[in-house]
Amino acid sequence: MEQPKTERSLGADHLRRLRRLSSIASLMDTAVGIPFTRLRIGADSVLGLVPLAGDAAGTLVSLYLVNEARRLGLPREKLARMLGNVGVDLIGGAVPVLGDLFDMYFKSNRRNVDLVLDHFSVSRDDLKRVRRPNRRARR
């Protein structure tokens, strides 16, 4: 069976790293659905409830995603946009009470991963569809 286009053109290491970035962004921004609504929140929203330290922790995770994008070879313009998203999230999320609501709607990590995936012409569905090697076969 022929491998999907994304696996052939990017390589297994890049795809593994893109999957990890996507997973972290989902955990931080959309991990849990709020019952009876279409809203999803993640660890960033929960961390934001802890004054200063929570926003700082969320920002560190966001900066990790930006650094990984840099290591993957994204151009400076896209990295600057990603840093802008992190800054907006940090400033918007730092406002008491309103910042927590802001975090529910402004998903900076998802936006940033979308920039990375767009750069490589990969969709979130592509990351799910691409086959992973069978680990049992190697034993």
C-alpha positions in Angstrom: 0.0 0.0 0.0 1.3 3.4 -0.9 2.2 5.8 1.9 0.2 9.1 2.1 1.8 12.1 0.5 2.6 13.8 3.8 4.6 10.8 5.1 6.7 10.6 2.0 7.4 14.4 1.7 8.0 15.2 5.4 9.7 12.2 6.9 8.7 10.2 10.0 10.6 12.5 12.4 8.8 15.7 11.2 5.5 14.0 11.3 6.1 12.7 14.9 7.1 16.2 15.9 4.0 17.7 14.2 1.8 15.2 16.0 3.4 16.1 19.3 2.9 19.8 18.8 -0.8 19.2 17.8 -1.3 17.0 20.9 0.2 19.7 23.2 -1.9 22.4 21.6 -5.1 20.3 22.1 -4.2 19.6 25.7 -3.6 23.3 26.4 -6.5 24.7 24.5 -9.3 22.2 23.9 -8.9 19.1 26.0 -12.3 19.1 27.8 -15.7 20.0 26.5 -18.0 22.0 28.7 -21.3 20.0 28.9 -24.4 21.5 27.1 -22.2 24.0 25.2 -19.9 23.9 22.2 -17.1 25.3 24.3 -13.9 23.4 24.9 -11.2 24.4 27.4 -7.8 23.1 28.2 -5.0 23.3 30.7 -4.3 26.9 29.7 -7.7 28.0 30.9 -7.3 26.0 34.2 -3.7 27.3 34.7 -5.0 30.8 34.2 -7.0 30.6 37.4 -3.8 30.7 39.4 -2.7 34.3 39.5 0.7 35.0 37.7 2.2 31.6 38.1 -0.6 29.9 36.0 -0.2 32.4 33.2 3.6 32.1 33.3 3.3 28.3 33.1 1.0 28.5 30.1 3.3 30.9 28.4 6.3 28.6 28.9 4.4 25.8 27.2 3.5 28.2 24.3 7.1 29.3 24.0 8.1 25.6 23.8 5.8 25.2 20.8 7.3 28.3 19.1 10.8 26.9 19.7 9.9 23.6 18.2 8.5 25.5 15.1 11.8 27.3 14.9 13.7 24.0 15.0 11.4 22.6 12.3 12.5 25.5 10.1 9.6 27.9 10.0 10.5 31.4 8.6 11.0 34.3 10.9 7.7 36.0 9.7 5.6 33.0 10.9 7.6 32.7 14.2 6.9 36.4 14.8 3.2 35.8 14.2 3.4 32.9 16.7 5.1 35.1 19.3 2.4 37.7 18.7 -0.3 35.1 19.5 1.6 34.1 22.7 1.8 37.8 23.7 -1.9 38.4 23.1 -2.7 35.3 25.1 -0.4 36.4 27.9 -1.7 40.0 28.1 -5.4 39.0 27.6 -5.2 36.1 30.0 -3.5 38.3 32.7 -6.6 40.4 33.2 -8.4 39.2 36.4 -11.7 37.3 35.7 -12.0 38.6 32.1 -8.7 37.0 31.3 -10.1 33.6 32.2 -13.0 34.1 29.8 -10.5 35.4 27.2 -8.5 32.1 27.5 -11.7 30.2 26.7 -12.0 31.9 23.3 -8.5 32.9 22.2 -6.7 29.6 21.6 -3.2 30.7 20.9 -1.6 27.3 20.9 -4.1 25.9 18.4 -3.6 29.0 16.2 0.2 28.5 16.3 0.0 24.9 15.5 -2.3 25.7 12.6 0.4 28.1 11.3 3.0 25.3 11.5 0.7 22.8 9.8 -0.2 25.3 7.1 3.5 25.9 6.5 4.0 22.2 5.8 0.7 21.9 3.9 -0.5 19.3 6.5 -4.0 19.3 8.0 -5.0 17.9 11.4 -6.8 15.1 9.6 -3.5 14.2 7.8 -1.8 13.8 11.1 -4.5 11.4 12.3 -4.6 9.5 9.0 -0.9 8.8 8.5 0.0 5.3 9.5 2.2 4.8 12.5 4.7 1.9 12.4 3.6 -1.3 14.1 5.8 -1.5 17.2 5.1 -5.2 17.7 6.6 -6.0 14.3 10.0 -4.8 15.5 10.2 -7.3 18.4 
